[in-house]
Amino acid sequence: MKRTLFFAFTTLLLVSGCGQNSGKSDENQIPEVKVIKATKRVCNVPYSNPASLKGKRDISIFPQVNGILTSVLVVEGQMVRKGQKMFEIDATPYQAAVDNARAAVLMAEANVQTQELELDATRQLYEKGIVSEHQYKVESNTLMIAKAQLAEVNAGLKKAENDLNHTVICSPHDGVVGSINYRQGSLVAPAIEHPLTIVSDNSTIYAYMSIDSDVYMELLRESGTKEKMLENIPEATLELGSGIVYEEKGHVETISGIIDSQTGAISVRVAYPNPNLILSAGGSGTVTITYQYDGIVIPRSASYEIQDKHFVFKAVKQPDGSYMAKSAEVEVYRLNDGEYIVESGVESGDILVAEGVRKMIDGTKIMPVEE
């Protein structure tokens, strides 16, 4: 009876041991994973950055003379034409100055005429030998002094008239009136802290933005010269603060070419037509420029992120012909919701694991299967 029980127990151990060996065989099986080959292709890359909006011309209006503001003839937001009256300053003292200057001119003109008569009479006496040459020269010099005085008062008259004209302040160009900082009755002067207002020519709006130096170098590399680069850059879109995309397309007019040592960025000016005056100076938005880039593009599923760093798994062939998944850090630029541009860390021809990278362990043997 004991021999029978011992035989049965031994048989059970053998059967159990065979089952465990079969499980280990399943665990050592090399998994198949989908892979892709890294290749270069030309793609359209959108580049967006915030931008501040300014008018084609924003001219601050300052008074040229001191005085009391007697009239404000415009309102904020009003369209004005070049030469249209906007403000008036009390002209009474300036009109008086003009009247005095004109009187001084009349007196100086009369003095010149008198001296001309004196000199003519002295010349006749000098020619007859009645007066000396010294006397004749004195009269001649007196006439020169009278003419100089006339020129001086004429200059004073022009200044007085100019000051009088400056009591009426007109718009220097077509545009929109900004905030009015002074009202009727205010004492104003050329040295006031704030302008009376700003007239903005908003027929064209300039969007000022910055681009990274590497983007600038890529655009320059594609075009060869800065002039060709400006010609080749596609039209830019503008998204306003409300999320609405402005209907008119803009074009890049200038790129500074000087890299800011602190930010590593370059200033860019984009011009947008504004026929319906939808855009306003002083606003803001987001400008998007699309440029072409020749580089390696991978699906986002082929990468994973740890502490703001991106990694991929490369399928590296071993000496025995097998493949091993090796992790590699990469620098990427988000192209869209589904793809990344790889800027470094991957070479053309590398085999990359396409799926399941977040669960993969570095050094795992794999069986690559191309999609």
C-alpha positions as CSV (number, residue, x, y, z in Angstrom):
1,M,0.0,0.0,0.0
2,K,2.9,2.4,0.8
3,R,4.6,1.6,-2.5
4,T,1.5,2.4,-4.4
5,L,1.1,5.8,-2.7
6,F,4.8,6.7,-3.3
7,F,4.4,5.8,-7.1
8,A,1.4,8.0,-7.4
9,F,3.1,11.0,-5.7
10,T,6.1,10.6,-7.9
11,T,4.0,10.5,-11.0
12,L,2.2,13.7,-9.9
13,L,5.5,15.6,-9.5
14,L,6.7,14.6,-13.0
15,V,3.4,15.8,-14.6
16,S,3.6,19.0,-12.6
17,G,7.2,19.6,-13.7
18,C,6.4,19.1,-17.3
19,G,3.7,21.8,-17.1
20,Q,6.1,24.4,-15.7
21,N,8.7,23.8,-18.4
22,S,6.0,24.5,-21.1
23,G,5.2,27.9,-19.4
24,K,8.8,29.0,-19.6
25,S,8.9,28.2,-23.3
26,D,6.0,30.7,-23.9
27,E,7.7,33.5,-21.9
28,N,10.9,33.3,-23.9
29,Q,9.1,33.8,-27.2
30,I,10.3,37.0,-29.0
31,P,7.4,39.5,-29.5
32,E,6.6,40.9,-32.9
33,V,6.4,44.7,-33.0
34,K,5.5,47.1,-35.8
35,V,8.3,49.2,-37.0
36,I,8.9,52.1,-39.5
37,K,11.9,53.2,-41.4
38,A,13.0,56.8,-40.7
39,T,13.0,58.7,-44.0
40,K,13.1,62.3,-45.0
41,R,10.3,64.1,-46.7
42,V,9.3,67.7,-47.5
43,C,6.4,68.9,-45.3
44,N,4.6,72.1,-44.6
45,V,5.4,73.4,-41.1
46,P,3.1,75.9,-39.5
47,Y,4.9,78.3,-37.2
48,S,2.8,80.5,-34.8
49,N,3.7,83.3,-32.4
50,P,1.9,86.2,-30.7
51,A,2.0,89.5,-32.4
52,S,1.2,93.1,-31.6
53,L,-0.7,95.2,-34.1
54,K,0.2,98.7,-35.2
55,G,-1.1,101.1,-37.9
56,K,0.8,101.9,-41.0
57,R,1.4,105.3,-39.5
58,D,0.7,106.3,-35.9
59,I,1.4,110.0,-35.5
60,S,1.2,111.6,-32.1
61,I,-0.4,115.1,-32.2
62,F,1.4,117.6,-30.0
63,P,0.6,121.4,-29.9
64,Q,3.3,123.7,-31.3
65,V,2.4,126.7,-29.2
66,N,1.2,127.4,-25.6
67,G,-2.3,128.3,-24.8
68,I,-5.8,127.4,-23.7
69,L,-7.6,124.6,-25.7
70,T,-10.7,126.4,-26.9
71,S,-12.2,123.7,-29.2
72,V,-12.0,120.0,-29.6
73,L,-13.5,119.3,-33.0
74,V,-13.1,115.5,-33.2
75,V,-14.2,112.5,-31.2
76,E,-12.4,109.3,-30.4
77,G,-12.6,106.7,-33.1
78,Q,-13.6,109.3,-35.8
79,M,-12.2,109.0,-39.3
80,V,-10.4,112.2,-40.3
81,R,-8.9,113.4,-43.6
82,K,-5.6,115.0,-44.1
83,G,-5.8,118.7,-43.3
84,Q,-9.1,118.4,-41.3
85,K,-9.3,120.6,-38.2
86,M,-9.0,118.7,-34.9
87,F,-8.2,121.2,-32.1
88,E,-8.1,125.0,-31.7
89,I,-6.0,127.0,-29.2
90,D,-6.9,130.5,-28.0
91,A,-5.5,132.7,-30.9
92,T,-5.9,136.1,-29.2
93,P,-2.3,136.6,-28.1
94,Y,-0.9,135.3,-31.3
95,Q,-3.2,137.5,-33.4
96,A,-1.9,140.5,-31.4
97,A,1.7,139.4,-32.0
98,V,1.0,139.3,-35.7
99,D,-0.5,142.8,-35.7
100,N,2.5,144.1,-33.8
101,A,4.9,142.4,-36.2
102,R,3.1,143.9,-39.2
103,A,3.3,147.4,-37.7
104,A,7.0,146.9,-37.1
105,V,7.5,145.9,-40.7
106,L,5.7,149.0,-41.9
107,M,7.9,151.2,-39.7
108,A,11.0,149.4,-40.9
109,E,10.0,149.8,-44.6
110,A,9.4,153.5,-44.0
111,N,12.8,153.8,-42.4
112,V,14.5,152.1,-45.3
113,Q,12.7,154.5,-47.8
114,T,13.8,157.5,-45.7
115,Q,17.4,156.3,-45.6
116,E,17.4,155.7,-49.4
117,L,16.3,159.3,-49.9
118,E,19.0,160.5,-47.5
119,L,21.6,158.5,-49.3
120,D,20.5,159.7,-52.7
121,A,20.8,163.4,-51.5
122,T,24.1,162.8,-49.9
123,R,25.4,161.2,-53.1
124,Q,24.6,164.3,-55.1
125,L,26.3,166.5,-52.6
126,Y,29.3,164.2,-52.5
127,E,29.6,164.3,-56.3
128,K,29.6,168.1,-56.2
129,G,32.2,168.1,-53.4
130,I,30.0,169.7,-50.9
131,V,30.2,166.8,-48.4
132,S,33.0,164.5,-47.6
133,E,33.4,160.8,-48.6
134,H,33.1,159.9,-44.9
135,Q,29.7,161.5,-44.7
136,Y,28.6,159.6,-47.8
137,K,29.8,156.2,-46.3
138,V,28.0,156.9,-43.1
139,E,24.7,157.4,-44.9
140,S,25.3,154.3,-46.9
141,N,25.9,152.3,-43.8
142,T,22.8,153.7,-42.2
143,L,20.7,152.4,-45.1
144,M,22.3,149.0,-44.7
145,I,21.3,149.0,-41.0
146,A,17.8,150.0,-41.9
147,K,17.5,147.1,-44.4
148,A,18.8,144.7,-41.8
149,Q,16.2,145.9,-39.4
150,L,13.5,145.4,-42.0
151,A,14.7,141.8,-42.6
152,E,14.6,141.2,-38.8
153,V,11.1,142.4,-38.4
154,N,10.0,140.4,-41.5
155,A,11.4,137.3,-39.8
156,G,9.5,138.2,-36.7
157,L,6.3,138.6,-38.7
158,K,6.7,135.1,-40.3
159,K,7.2,133.6,-36.8
160,A,4.2,135.4,-35.5
161,E,2.1,134.2,-38.4
162,N,3.4,130.7,-38.0
163,D,2.5,130.7,-34.4
164,L,-1.0,131.9,-35.2
165,N,-1.4,129.1,-37.8
166,H,-0.4,126.6,-35.1
167,T,-3.4,127.6,-33.0
168,V,-5.4,125.5,-35.4
169,I,-4.3,121.8,-35.3
170,C,-5.1,119.7,-38.3
171,S,-4.7,116.0,-39.1
172,P,-1.4,115.2,-40.8
173,H,-2.9,112.3,-42.8
174,D,-6.0,110.2,-43.2
175,G,-6.7,108.0,-40.3
176,V,-8.6,107.2,-37.1
177,V,-8.5,109.4,-34.0
178,G,-7.3,107.7,-30.9
179,S,-7.8,108.6,-27.2
180,I,-8.2,112.3,-26.6
181,N,-6.1,113.2,-23.6
182,Y,-7.0,116.9,-23.1
183,R,-10.4,118.6,-23.2
184,Q,-11.7,122.1,-23.8
185,G,-10.2,124.6,-21.3
186,S,-7.0,122.6,-20.7
187,L,-3.7,124.5,-20.8
188,V,-1.5,122.9,-23.4
189,A,2.1,123.4,-24.6
190,P,4.6,121.7,-26.8
191,A,6.2,120.0,-23.8
192,I,3.0,118.3,-22.4
193,E,3.5,114.7,-21.2
194,H,0.9,113.0,-23.4
195,P,-0.1,113.9,-27.0
196,L,-3.5,115.5,-27.6
197,T,-4.3,112.3,-29.5
198,I,-2.8,109.8,-32.0
199,V,-4.0,109.6,-35.6
200,S,-3.6,106.1,-36.9
201,D,-3.6,105.2,-40.6
202,N,-5.1,101.8,-40.4
203,S,-5.5,101.1,-44.1
204,T,-2.7,98.6,-43.6
205,I,-2.0,97.0,-40.2
206,Y,1.5,95.8,-39.3
207,A,1.8,92.7,-37.1
208,Y,5.1,92.6,-35.2
209,M,6.2,89.1,-34.1
210,S,9.4,87.1,-33.4
211,I,10.6,83.9,-34.9
212,D,13.2,81.5,-33.5
213,S,16.6,81.8,-35.1
214,D,16.6,78.1,-36.2
215,V,13.4,78.8,-38.2
216,Y,15.0,81.8,-39.7
217,M,18.1,79.8,-40.7
218,E,15.9,77.1,-42.2
219,L,14.0,79.7,-44.3
220,L,17.3,81.3,-45.4
221,R,18.8,77.9,-46.2
222,E,15.9,77.1,-48.5
223,S,16.0,80.4,-50.3
224,G,19.7,81.2,-50.4
225,T,19.4,84.9,-49.9
226,K,17.3,87.1,-47.6
227,E,15.7,88.9,-50.6
228,K,14.5,85.6,-52.1
229,M,13.4,84.4,-48.7
230,L,11.0,87.4,-48.4
231,E,9.7,86.6,-51.9
232,N,9.2,82.9,-51.1
233,I,7.6,83.0,-47.7
234,P,3.9,82.0,-48.1
235,E,1.1,84.3,-46.9
236,A,0.5,84.5,-43.2
237,T,-2.7,84.1,-41.3
238,L,-3.8,86.1,-38.3
239,E,-5.9,84.8,-35.5
240,L,-7.5,87.5,-33.4
241,G,-7.9,87.3,-29.6
242,S,-11.5,86.1,-30.0
243,G,-10.3,83.0,-31.9
244,I,-11.6,84.4,-35.2
245,V,-9.2,84.0,-38.2
246,Y,-8.9,87.3,-40.1
247,E,-10.1,86.9,-43.6
248,E,-7.3,88.8,-45.3
249,K,-3.9,87.1,-45.7
250,G,-0.7,89.0,-44.8
251,H,2.8,89.0,-46.3
252,V,6.1,89.3,-44.5
253,E,7.6,92.6,-45.4
254,T,10.7,92.7,-43.3
255,I,12.9,90.4,-41.3
256,S,15.5,92.1,-39.1
257,G,18.2,89.5,-39.5
258,I,19.6,90.5,-36.1
259,I,19.3,87.8,-33.4
260,D,18.3,89.0,-30.0
261,S,21.1,87.8,-27.7
262,Q,18.7,87.2,-24.8
263,T,15.8,85.5,-26.5
264,G,17.5,84.0,-29.6
265,A,14.6,85.4,-31.7
266,I,14.4,87.6,-34.8
267,S,11.9,90.4,-35.3
268,V,9.5,90.1,-38.2
269,R,6.9,92.5,-39.6
270,V,3.8,91.2,-41.4
271,A,1.5,93.5,-43.4
272,Y,-2.2,92.9,-43.5
273,P,-4.7,94.8,-45.8
274,N,-7.4,96.4,-43.7
275,P,-10.0,97.8,-46.2
276,N,-12.9,97.5,-43.8
277,L,-11.0,98.7,-40.8
278,I,-11.7,95.5,-38.8
279,L,-8.2,95.6,-37.3
280,S,-7.2,98.3,-34.9
281,A,-3.8,99.6,-33.9
282,G,-2.9,98.6,-30.4
283,G,-4.5,95.2,-30.7
284,S,-2.9,91.7,-30.7
285,G,-3.2,88.3,-32.3
286,T,-1.4,85.2,-33.3
287,V,0.4,85.1,-36.7
288,T,1.0,81.7,-38.4
289,I,3.6,81.4,-41.1
290,T,3.8,78.1,-43.0
291,Y,7.2,77.1,-44.4
292,Q,8.6,74.0,-46.0
293,Y,10.9,71.7,-44.1
294,D,12.9,68.7,-45.4
295,G,13.3,66.4,-42.5
296,I,12.4,63.1,-40.8
297,V,8.7,62.9,-39.7
298,I,7.5,60.2,-37.3
299,P,4.0,59.4,-35.9
300,R,3.6,60.5,-32.3
301,S,2.8,56.9,-31.4
302,A,6.5,56.1,-32.1
303,S,7.7,58.4,-29.2
304,Y,7.2,58.7,-25.5
305,E,7.9,61.5,-23.1
306,I,9.6,61.6,-19.7
307,Q,10.0,64.9,-17.8
308,D,9.6,67.0,-20.9
309,K,12.1,64.9,-22.8
310,H,11.2,62.8,-25.8
311,F,12.4,59.3,-26.6
312,V,12.0,56.6,-29.3
313,F,13.0,53.0,-29.5
314,K,15.3,51.9,-32.3
315,A,15.3,48.4,-33.5
316,V,19.1,47.7,-33.4
317,K,20.4,44.6,-35.2
318,Q,22.6,42.4,-33.1
319,P,25.6,40.3,-34.3
320,D,23.5,37.1,-34.2
321,G,20.9,38.6,-36.5
322,S,18.3,39.3,-33.8
323,Y,17.0,42.8,-33.0
324,M,16.9,44.6,-29.7
325,A,14.9,47.7,-28.7
326,K,17.2,50.5,-27.7
327,S,15.9,53.8,-26.2
328,A,17.2,57.0,-27.8
329,E,16.5,60.6,-26.8
330,V,15.3,62.9,-29.6
331,E,14.5,66.5,-30.2
332,V,11.2,67.0,-31.9
333,Y,8.9,69.7,-33.2
334,R,5.2,69.2,-33.2
335,L,4.0,69.2,-36.8
336,N,0.3,68.5,-36.1
337,D,-1.8,66.4,-33.8
338,G,-0.4,63.1,-35.2
339,E,3.2,63.7,-36.2
340,Y,6.5,65.0,-35.0
341,I,9.4,66.4,-36.9
342,V,12.6,64.9,-35.5
343,E,15.3,67.5,-35.3
344,S,18.0,65.3,-33.8
345,G,18.6,61.8,-32.4
346,V,17.4,59.8,-35.4
347,E,19.1,59.3,-38.8
348,S,17.5,58.5,-42.1
349,G,17.3,54.7,-42.4
350,D,17.0,54.0,-38.7
351,I,14.3,51.4,-37.8
352,L,11.9,52.7,-35.2
353,V,9.3,50.9,-33.1
354,A,6.0,52.3,-34.2
355,E,3.6,51.2,-31.4
356,G,3.6,50.3,-27.8
357,V,6.7,52.3,-26.9
358,R,5.3,53.4,-23.5
359,K,5.3,49.8,-22.3
360,M,8.5,48.7,-23.9
361,I,11.7,48.1,-21.8
362,D,15.1,49.1,-23.0
363,G,17.1,46.1,-24.2
364,T,14.1,43.9,-25.0
365,K,14.6,41.5,-27.9
366,I,12.0,42.1,-30.6
367,M,10.9,40.7,-34.0
368,P,10.5,43.8,-36.3
369,V,7.5,43.8,-38.6
370,E,7.3,46.6,-41.1
371,E,3.9,48.2,-41.7
